[in-house]
Amino acid sequence: MRSIFCIFGITSLLTSTISEARTIQFADRKWRVKSGYWGPGDNYWSAGEKSVWVDTNGYLHLKIRNVSGTWYCAEVSTQTFTRYGIHRFYINAPLDSLDKNVIFAPFLYKNDSTEIDIEFSRWGEENPGFNSQYVVQPWNKKENLHRFLMELKGTHTSHYINWQSSSVKFKSIYGHYPEPPDSNCLLHQWLYKGNDIPHQSENLRIHINLWLMTGNPPSNGKEVEVVITDADLPPPIDRNPD
């Protein structure tokens, strides 16, 4: 179904309107679009159609925008809870060269201590030696944080979280593939078997966000857009979450 070729090479709540959030349809899920002023990063979030939209191809666009001098970030989250299984995201964006103040993340979330993340960022530093990380919260346990340098020669990548009761496997792939077709397409992988794996009953939702570290604008002054062309997700928990 996906024919993009392999590219070789290497919250704390402040204010929100989540209960009245705009919703979108993407990857066979209904997603809430975040708005207001709150975390992460103490940012402004826009639910406007110029910040978050699904195009005629069914691709999800998230954009950091400057509106009259104020920078707005973008996030969506599923209305339903997710379950154990593979959560795979197909991305079209230069994730290895995001501005140093920009963070992009697909992740599974209940609260700040019950969370599984893939994050792309330099966390405010020019050359920290890494630009990607896999995390099982809490991140400040050494065994829960795995950082690596991703160097791309294109913009099409796939990333997944395989969440199971006794392990979490992370994988990043060149091109848009469920699994690497050969060793050249494997970017990185990591298997976590520590003590902080959330149980399925803890009611995590799927989130995707694009935001600014500590609310600082992009150091280059440019707006940022990330395109998620599709996502392969396990069936949702079959009940109303709220």
N, C-alpha and C positions, 0 to 999 in steps of 0.2 A: 504494500500500500504506500509505503514511503520510499521514494527512489532517490533522495538526495545522496549524492556520492560521498564516499569517505574522503575526508580532507587530511592529507598526511602532514606530519610535523607534530611537532609536539603540540512587659508593656504595662507599663503601668498606664491606666486610664486617666486622662486629664479631662477632656471633653470629647463627646462623640455624638453621632447621630446614627449609630449602627442599627437601632431598632426600626428606623425609617429609611434604611439604606436602599439605594438603587440596586437592582439585581440584573445580572446578565446570564445568558446561557452559553456554556462552553464545555466541550468534551463531555457531553451528556450529563452535565451537572448544572444546577442553578447556583450562582455565586453572588454573594453580597459584595458591594463595592464600598470600600471604606471612605469615610469623610470625617472632617472635624480636625481637632488639634490634640494629638496624643502620641504615644510611643508606637514603635521604637524611635529613638532619636529626638523626641519632642519635636515632631514635624507637623506641618499642615498636610492634610490629605484631601484630594479632590475626587469626587464621584462623578465629575463631568465627563461628557462624551469625548472631549479632547484629551483627557487623561487616561481613560480606560474605555476600550471599545473592542468589539468583535467585527472583523471585516467580512467582506462577501465570500472569502475563502474559508471562513470559520476560524481564522487566526485571532488570538487574543493579543492586544497591544496594551502595554503599560508604559506610561510616559511621565517623567519628571519635567514639570513645566514652570516657567517664570511668568507669573500673571501680575502685571503692574508692580514688579519689584518683590513679590512674595513667591517663594519656591514651594510648589505643591508636589507631593509624592503620590504613589499609587499602590493600592493593595486590593486583592480579592480573596474571599474565603468561602468555602462551600457551606451551604445551609445545613446539609446533613453531616453526620459524623462519619468518619472513615473507619476501616477495619484493617487487620493484618493483610499483607500482600504487597505487591510491587506498585509503587507510585512513580510513573515514568513521565518525564517532561521533555518535549522536543523544542529546542530553543534556536532562534535565529538572532544572534547579537554577538558583538565582539567582547565576550565575557572576560577575556584575558587582559583587556586594555580599558576597563572602565575607569573613569576619573577616580582619583584617590579618595574622594568623599562619598562615592556612590556604592550602595550595597544592593545586589539582586539576590533573591532567595526564594526557592520553592521549599516548603516545609510543612510539617505536621505539628499541630499546636493545640494544647489545652490552656496552659499558662506558662509563665517564664521558666518554671522548673520541670514542666512536663511537655517536652518539645524535642523534635528531631529535625535537623536542618542540613540543607546544602546551601552554602553562602559563597558568593563571589564578591571580593572586595580587597582593597589594600588597607582598609581601616585607618585612613587619614595619613598614611605614610607614603613617601615617594617610592622607595625600593625596599619593602620589608622582606623580600626573598620568597614571598608566597602571595597568591591572589585568589586562593580557593580554600574552602575548608568543609569538612564533614563534622557534625556535632550531634551528640546526644546530651541534652541538658541534665545537670548543670555543667556548663562549659569549663568552669574553673577547676574541675578535676582533670588532671593531666591525661588520664586514660580515655576521657570522653571527647577530646578535641584532636582532630587530625588535619593538619594543614599541608598544602602542597602548592607548587608552582605549575600553572597551566599555561602553555604557550601554543597559540593557534596560528594557522595560516588560512583561516576562513572563519565563518560565523555560524555554521550549522553544527550543533552538538546535542547530545541526548544525555540525560542524567536521571538516575533513579535511586529511590529509597525502597529497599525490600525489608519491610517491618514484619518481624515474626516475634513470637512470645519469648524466644531465648536468644535472638540475635537480630542485628540490623546490618544489612549489607548495602553499601553505597557503591555506585559505579558511574563513571563518566566516559562518554564515547564520542569519537569523531563521527560526524554525519548523523543522519536520522535513522537509527536502527534500534530495535528492541535489545539486541546484544551485539557486541562487536563481530563483524563478519571475519575479521582476521586480527592478528596481534597488533598490526599497525594502527588500528582504529580504537584500541583501548587507551584512553587517556589516564585513568586512575581508578583504583578501587580500594575499599577498606571494609573489613569485617569487624563489627563491634559486638562483644559478648559480655559486656560489663553488667553492673548491678542496677543501672538506671534506665532500663528499657521500659517504657510505659506499657501497661496492660491495655488491651483493647477496650476493656470496660471503662477506661478513664475518659472516653469520649473526646478524641482529638478530631479536629477539622483540618482540611487541606487549605493551606494559604499559599499565595504567591505575592511577593512584594518587591518594590523598587523604591529605595529610600535614601536619605542623606544622613551621614554620620553626625550625631549631635546637632542636627538641623543646619549644618554648614552647607552653603551652596557649592555646586561643582567648582573646583578650583580653576577650571578653564572657562567658566561662565557659560557653558553650553547645556542646552536641554538634552535629556537622555531618553532613549526609547528601546525597549526590549520586546521582542515578538515571541510568543509561545505558540507554535503552529499546531500543537496537539498535546494531549496528555492521555496516557493509559492508566486507568485507576481501578482499584478493586471495587466491587459493588458497595454502595453505601450501607450503613446500618439502617435497617428497614423499620424506622420509627421516627416520630417527630422529635427533634432535639430540644425544642423550646416549649 
